[in-house]
């Protein structure tokens, strides 16, 4: 048969198929997703390709159409951070002009459990003698997840010299002591931060051996250097109780709980706000707190909000000595007290100003408002969670029961909820809780002392890798010296 005849017969066969409705039709494979709160969800179909969905694009179609009568099988290629997404009707036969698949997402934290990663053990005893030393003790700061995926933290006690450490711990609980502080530096009570070059920065509190310092080191513990040693007095800070903040201008900013002008109440000063370059040059004091209502004894880190101002808290000062929220520009100008806390009064129905004594930093949520905790106040005298606008309008989201004492700050997780800890409360040894920005509270875990620790003094960190929460307790665990936990 020659080629002309073959071509003619093939053409006739194709025409016959078209006439009988036998032509191949191609259809879209569409997906709708519900419950996706942040990040991106990536789906895959072997033939239709990959599809990326976000909060802003919760409905889309795969890049390649599928033939009618063919099959599809949609699976999750990449989960969004902090969430678990499930394909509800992900496989079948293409039957319509737009085959639809639905996906539902829930918070990974909705069904999580608390587990112990590491118990601090600073010393080994034989009778009354110490036979080996090392390891940190009683961590008071939140963990940092660095760019290598591991977590880094500090302790004010323990280590080779008994005065604190810098440590690393993996998500699997493998612990490494990176640095033991000396008596001249004393341990750290603040969290670490990391710059774009991978270097870690922190503060040494100084204790009763001095005024503390600002330090820098590599993630393997090498290249430790002191960038600034605080001297106290009217022109310098003393005793930083919080970590540093790296602002958008590339400079480090922080607070000290003492330093600045002496007063009748505070002979070593009421604290300062400072800035310094990452190489240790150009240290300067931006603001000196005094007994003038602007706040006293800042003990928390600063944040840089969307308006570029730095925001912080003081546990003392303001009206009635109940603490403040303040702001200041990065050049030291524009200092103002955004809000002054007042104590709750029995019989007052409106408790909008009942929290007082904030010891942790505020955080700015996706809605633009600042959120934080106070250690005291509220109708139950157990502290509160508060919200405050950048214009200084404050409201109470939640009041804790007596004795709860939330010392640590809050985070907003990938699911949009706020997460934090109370130093006591829960079943008595501290708690982990969640709170919506509308004020709906949930107790997630009550600490039991051993083995899971007690008295968390800091907030938690959400892993960008697995979406779980990681944190520390100051006491409890197998050796009574605190733990690292996962939720």
N, C-alpha and C positions, 0 to 999 in steps of 0.2 A: 504494500500500500504506500503510495507516494505521500509526500508531506502535505500536499494541498488537500488530499482527501482526509488525512488525519486532522488537519486544522478545521475542515468543514464539519466533521463529525463531533469534534470537541465543542465547536460553537453551537451545534444543534443540541448537544446534551446540556450545555449551560442554559440555553433558552428554555429547554424543557423544565429544568429545575426552577428557573425563575417563574415560569408559567404555573407551576404547581406550588408556588410559595416556598420552594426549597432553598432560597438564597440564605446565606449566613447573615444574621443580625447581631450587632454588637451593642452592649448596654453598659451604662455606668454602674459602678459599685459604690454606693454612698454610705457614709457613716455619720451617725449623730452621737455625741458624747454628753453625759450628764454628770455633775459632781466634780468636774475638773476645776480646781481652785487656783492652780498656779503651774508654771512650768509648761513642758510640752510632753504630749503622749505620741509615740510613734508606733503605728500599726504596719503589718506586713501581710500581703497576699502573694503567693508564689508567682502568679501571672499578672496581677494588677499593679504590683510594685509596692513601694512604701508610701505611707500617708502620715503627715505630721499635723496634729491638732493642738490648739491652745485655747485658753479662756476666750480669746477674741475670735477664734474660728472653731466653734464647737460642732460645725456641720460642714462636711466637704466630701468630695469624691476622689477615688483613687486615680492616679495619673493615666492608667491604661484601662480601656474598656475590655469587657469580657464577652465572649460569644454566647449567644443564647443556647441553652441546653448544656452549657459547660458548668463546671463546678467552681466554687470559691471556698477558701478556708482562711479566715482572717485571724491572726494572732498578734499578741502584744510584743513588739520588738524592744521598745524602751519604755519603762514606766516613768511617770513624772516623779520628781523628788517628793518624798513624804506621802505618796499616795499609792494605792493599789487599784488598778483598773482591770475590769473583767469584761470580755466580749460576750454578750448575752446570746446572740444568735449568729455566731460567726461562720457557719459553714452551711452549704446546701447547693442547690442548682439554680442557675440564672434563669429566671422565668418571666421577668418584667422589664420594662424599659428603664427602670432605675431600681436595682436591687438594693434594699436597705439593711444595714447592720447597725445595731445599737451597742453602746459601750457605757458602763457605769463605773464611776470612780468613788472610792471612799478613802478617808484618811488612814494611812498606815498605823497611826497612833490610836485609832479607835479601838483596836483589839490587841494592843501591845501588852506585854508583861514586863515587870522590872526584873533585872537580873544583875548579879554581882560580877564585875570584871576584875577587880583587884582590891585586896585589903592591904592598907599601909602597915608596915611593920618596921619601925625605925631601929630596933635593937634586939639582939638575942641575949638572953640571960642564962647564966649557970649559977643557981643559988641567987646571991645578991650581986654577982659580978657580971658586967657586960662583957661578953665574949666576942661579939661582932657588932659593928654598927653600920649604918647605911640605910637608904630608903627614907622617903619623906614622911611627914606626919601632920595630921590635922589640916588638910587643905581648906582654904577659905575663898578660893576664886573659881570662876567658871573656866571650862576648858576651851582651848583654841583648836579647831581643826585646821591644820596647815595645808599647804598646797600639795603635800605628799600623801594626804588622806589620813595621816596619823593625828593623834590628839596630844596637845602639849599643855602642861599646867605647872603650878608652883605650890610650894608648901612653906609656911613660916617656921616650921620646926623639923627636926630630924635631919638626915644626911650625915656625912662624915664628921661634921663639926657640931651637929645638934641644933643648928640655927637656920635650917631650911634648905630647899632644893628647887631645881628645875627638872622636870621629868617628862618623858614621852611614854605614851601607851597606845597600842594598836587597838583596832576594833575587836580583835580576838583576845585582848587582855594581856598582851606581852608588854611588860613594864621595863623601862630603862631609865636609870638616873643619869641625867646629863650634866648636872652641876650641883656641887655642894657649896653653899654660901659660907663665908668666913665670919668671925665675930665682928669684924669691922663693918661688914655689910648688912648682916642679919637677913632673915628670910623675907619672902615676898608674900603680901596679902592681896595682890592684884593679879588680874588675868594678863596673859601675854598677847601681843599682837604681832602680825607679820607684814613686812613690806613687799613690794613687787619683786625685789631681788631675793626673797626667801629668808631674809634675816629676821630673827625674833627680837622683840624689845619688851622690857619690863621695868619694874621698880623694886628696889629693896627698901623695906620699911625703916630699917635702922634700929628699931627697938629702943632699948636703953643704952645702946652703944654709940649712938650718933643720930644723925638726921636722915640717913638713907641715901639712895642714889638712883640713877637711871642707867640701865645696862643694856647691852646688845650681845647676841651670840648667834651662832649657826645652829641649824636643826640637829646637827650631830654632837652638839655640846662644845665644839671648838670655837676659836676666835672670840672668846669672851672678853669684853672690854667695858669699862665704866665711862659713860658719856658725860655724866655730871654727878658730883657729890654735893648734896645739899648741906648748907652751912647754917641755916636758920638765920635769925636776926631780922631786921626790918626789910632787908632787900633780897631775901632768899626764902625758899620754902624749907619745911622740915617735916619728916615722917609722912611720906606718901602711902596711903592705905588702899589706893586703887591703881589699876593699870593705866596705860597710855591710850591715846587716840591718834590715829594717823589721818590728818585732814586732807581735803582735796588739793591743798597747796603743797603737799608732800612733807609738811612739818609735823612734829609730834607735839601734842598738847596734853596737859594733865593738871591734877590738883594735889596739894599737900594739906594735911589736916592741921598743921601748925606752920609757923613762920609768919613774916609780916610784922607790923608794929605790935609791940607789947601793950597789954592793957591790964587793968586791975584784975579782971577775971582770967585772962590768958597771958601769963608772963612770957610764954614762948610764941605768942601770936595766935590769931584765929584762922590762919590758913591763906593760901594763895592759889591763883591760876597761873600756869606758866606755859611757855613754848620753847622748843629747842629743835635744831636741825638734826637729821638722822646721823650726821657725822659728829655730833656733839658740840658743834659751834653755835654761836648766837643764842645762848640761853638768855631768856628774859622773863621777868615777872609781868604778867598782863593785868592782874588785879590783886589787891591786898584786902582781905576781909577784915572788917572792924566791927566793933559793937555799935553799929549804926542802923541795924535793921536789914542789912544786905545779905545776911547769912553768916554762919560761923562753922568752923571745923569740917570742911568738905571731905567726905570719905568715899566718894564714888567717882567713876570715870565720866568723862565728857562725851557727848555725841555731837555730830554736826548735822543739823536738820536741813530740810529742803530750802530754807531761806538763807543758808550758808552761815548762820549764827551757830555758836557753840552753846549747848544747853547742859546744865548740871544741877545738882541738888546739894543742899546742906541739911544736916540733921538738927542743927541749932540755928538760932538767930531768927530774924523776922518778927512777926507779932507774937508776943508771949513766949519767945524762945522755942518755937515748935518746928522750925525749919522752913526752907524755901526751895523754889525752883528759880534758877537765874539763867540769863543769857548774856553772851559777850561776843563781840566780833573778833576775828582772828588777829586783828592788829591791836587789840586791847581797848578799842573804843566801844561805845554803845552799851556799856554794862547796865543791866536793869534787872530788878527782881520781878519775874513774871508772875509768881504766885507766892503768897505767905500762908503757911498752914496754921490752923487754929484748933485748939483742943475741943473735943466733944463735951457738951454740957448736958447733964441729965435733965430731961424734961423738954429739950428742944426737939421739935418734930423734924425740922429740916436739917439733915445731917450731911449737907453738901460739903462742909468744910471740917469734917470730924477726924480725918486722918492726920497724923503728924509724926515727925521724926523719920524722914526718908533716909535710908542708909545705902541705897543702890541708885544706879543711873536710871534715867528715863530712856525710853526707846520710842522711835517714831514709826507708827504703823502705816500700812498702805493707804489708810484714809487721811493721812497727814497729821493726825493728832498724836500727842505724846501720851504714853502710858507708863505707869510706875507703881511702886508699892511704898507704903509707910509701915514702919515696924510697930507703931502704936496707934491708938485712936480707934475710932469707930464705936458703934453702940456697944460692941462686945469687948472693947479695949484690946482687941487682938490684931489690929492693923487693918489696912484697906488696900484695895487696888483702885487707883484713880486714873481719870482721863483729863487731859488739859489741852486746850487748843493753843496754837502759837500766839494767840491774842491774850491768853491767860484766863480763859473761862474754864473752871474746874468742875468736875462732877465725879461722884463716887460710883464705881461699877460693882464693887463687892466689899462687904465687911466680914472679916474673919471672926471666929469665936475667940473667946478669951484665951490668951496664952499662945496664940499661933505664931506671932512674930515673923512675918515675911521679911527676911533680911536681903535676899537676892533680888536681882532684876528680872524682867520679863523678856521673852522673845515672842515674835510672831512667826509661827511655823508655816510650812508650805500649804497647810490646809486653811490658813487664815485665822486660826485660833491663837490665843495667847497662852503661853505655858510658863509656869514658875514654881517655886518651892516655898514652903514655910519652915522656919528653923525648928519650931515645935509644932504642936497641933497634930491633926490627923488622929492617930491612935495614941499620940503623946510624944513621939520621937521625931516628928517632922513629916512633911507630906510633899507630894508632887501633884499639881492641879492644872486643869485647863480652864479657860474662860473665853467666851466669845466677846467680841467688841460690843455686844449688846448686854453683856453681864450675866450670861448663863454659865453657871459654875459646875465643874465636875471634879470630884476627888479621884485621882488616878491611882495613887499608891500611898499607903501609910508605912513609913519606915519602922523597923522592928528592933533596931540596935544590932543584933547579930543574927545572920551574917550580913544583912544588906545595909548596915550603917544606920546612923541617926544624926539628926541636927544638920541638914544641908544649909550652909551659910551663903551659898551662891546659887545663881540661876543655872539653867541647863543650856546645852548647845545642840542644835539639830544637825546631824551629819548630812552633808551634801552628797555623800556616797550612797548610804543606805536608808536615809530618812528617819532613823531612830534618834532619840534624845540621849545625850550623854551628860553626866554630871558627877559631882563629888558630894560626900558628906564629911563634916568636920570630925565626927566621933563615930564610934561603933565599928562594926566589922569584926573580923576574926581576932584582931589584936587591940581593938578599942581606939585605934588611931585614925579612923576614917576609911572611906572606900571610894572607888570609882564605880559608877553603876551605869546601866544601859536600860532604856525603856523603849 
